[in-house]
Amino acid sequence: MRILIACEYSGIIRNAFSVLGHDVWSCDLLPTETEGQHYQCDVREVITLGWDMLIAHPPCTYIAASGLHYCNIERYGDKAKERIVKRNDAVSFFLEMYNAPINKICVENPRGYISTVFKRPTQEIHPYYFGEREMKRTGLWLKNLPPLLWTPQNTLFEEKTATERPEPYQIQTRKATGKVKNRYWTDNTITSNFLNGKNKSKSFQSIANAMAMQWG
């Protein structure tokens, strides 16, 4: 298949499909970090070049649930108005990806504004469904693609049956309240300098592998 991975500079998903023999290109405003076929441009410049599948990762800065409170005009005034414009532009870009003239489409984003103004995702996944140690709730809006099946890929999950849902391995206790909350594994092991927006946006290799094996 001819496959386009939109808004990906890492090449992680692109390379997972390419090793299976597909003609796959990534596209981003940034150069690719790994060797492979890559367009460095606005994806809308290449989206009509005859693709069989699109996997898109629209920027979530202005539509993720974590930042929507900044759109409160009463509290943030003109800054909120500017934020609303950017939020609406992000929604438009998301919908351009979802409505692209391509048969098979997956658009990925965290839980947020899209579920309110458009529709809820086809499915929500976490990296730990696929053998990682991480929690990161991610929505997939799918067209002509089946939901991903969780496929544990390491020995930590050998005791699980195909009908059981795995559990994340890292849990952090909030001492102030005594409550226990699941957190990213990297929150507990890596410095905050690592957890910038660019690094946190990278796809997990196990999810990329699942997409390639199940959709490719």
N, C-alpha and C positions, 0 to 999 in steps of 0.2 A: 504494500500500500504506500501511497504518498501521504505523509503525515507531517503536520505543522504543529510545533510546540510554541505557543505564543507566550511572550513575556517570560522567557527563560534564558538566562545568561550562563547558568551553571552547566548546561548540557546533560544533566543527570537523566532526565526522562528521554531526551533525544537519543542518548547513547544506549539506553536500555532497549529501545526499539530497534536501533540500527544494528545491534549484534544479532538480531533475528532476521536480518536481510531486508528490512524496509528502507524505502527512500524517505528519510526523515530529516527535517530541518528545524532548528530552533530559531527564534527571532526575538530580539530585544534591542532597546536603545543602547545597551551596553555591549561591549565585545564579549564573545564566549570565553569562559574560563578554561575549557577543555577543547582539545582538537576535535573538529567535526564540522558538519555543514551548518552554517549559521548566517542569517541575515541580520545585519546591524542597522535597523531602521524601525519606523513605526510599522507594526504588523499589518495595519490596514493597507499598506502599499503592496503587500504580497498575498493577502488573504484570498484573492480571486484567481490564483494561479493553478487551479485544478487539483485540490486536495481531497483525499478520501476521509481523512480524520483530522480533527482539530482538538488539541488539549490546551486550554488557555488558563492563564493565571493572572487575571486583571489585578492591578494594584488595589489593595484593600484599605489603604491609609484612611480614606474619608468615608468608607462604608462599613467598616468593621464595628461591631457593637461597642467595643472598648472606647471609641472616640466620638460616638454620636452625641454625647452630652455637650460637646463643644458647639453644637448647632443651636443652643439655647440663646436666642436673641436677647431676652430679658437679662440674662446674666453676663453675656459676652459681647453684646452690642454689635458693632461693625465687624469685629473679627468673626462673629458667628455668621453674619451675612456672607462674608467671603468664604467661610467654610461650607456653607450650604451650596454655594455655586460650585465649589470643587466636588462636593458630595454628589450633586446632580450630574456633573460631567462624568464622574466615576460610574454612576449608574448607567449612563448612556453608553459608555465604553463596554461595560459588562454585557449589556443587551446586544451590542454590535457583535460581540463574540458569540453569544448564544444564538443569534439569528443569522450567523454567517452562512453563505451558500455552500455548505459542506454537509455531507450526509451524516457522519458520525461526529458528535461533539461532546466534549466534557469541559465544563467551565468550573474552576475550583476557586473557593473563597471561604474565609471563616464565617461563622454565624454573625449576622448583622442586618443592615438596612435592606439588602436585596430580598430577604425573606418577607419583609413588610410590604415593599412597593411592587414586587414581582411575584414570586412564589417561593415556597420552601424548597430546599435542595432535594434531589432524588434520594440521596443518602448522605449520612454523616459518618466519617471514619476517624480513627485515631491511628498514629503510627504503631502503637502497641498491638493493634489487630494483626500486624504483619511481621511480628517478631522483634520490633524495636523495644526500647525501654521508655519511650516517650509518650506523653499525652499531648495532643495538639488537635483539638476538634476542627475538622475541615469538612465543609460541605461540597458535594459534587452535584452539579446540575447536568443531567445526562440527556442526550438525544440519540436514539438508535444504538445505545450501548447498554449492556446489562450492568447492574450494580456490582461493585467489586466484592468478591468473597474473601473473608479473612483467611490468610494462609500463613500460619506460623512457619518461620524459616530458620529457627535455630533450636538447639537441644533443650532450651529452657521450657519449651512448650510440648515436649514429647508426651507428657502425661495427659494432655488435653485431647478430647475427642473432637470430631468434626462438628459436633452440634453445640459445643461449649464455647462461650465467649471468654477470651483470655482477660487477665487483669493486669494493669500497669504495675511495675515493680517498685517504683519509688513513691513514697508517701511522706509528706512533711506535716508535722504537728505544729499548729499555731499555739504557742504557749500562752499568749494573752487571753485567749478564749477557751483553750482546752480542746477546740475542735480539730478534727483531722481533715486535711484537704489534699487531694491529689495535685501534684505539680509536675512541671517539666523535669525530667531527670537532669537536664543541663542547668536548671535553676540551682540545683544542689551541688553541682560538681564543677561548673565552669564559671569564670569571672563574668561580671556583667558586661565587660568590654566585648566579649564574644557574642552576646545576645543583642546585637544591633539589628536594625530592620533588614539589612541586606543578607546577613547570615541566616536570620530566622525565616526568611522567605524561601530558602532553598528546599527543594523536595527531598524527602527521605528516600534513600536508595531502595528500601524494601517496597515502598509504595510504587515507585517507578517500575520495579521488577514485576509487581503484581499487575500493573496496567499493561505492560508489554506482553506478559504471558497470557493474560485473560482477554485482552482486546486485540492483540496483534497476531 
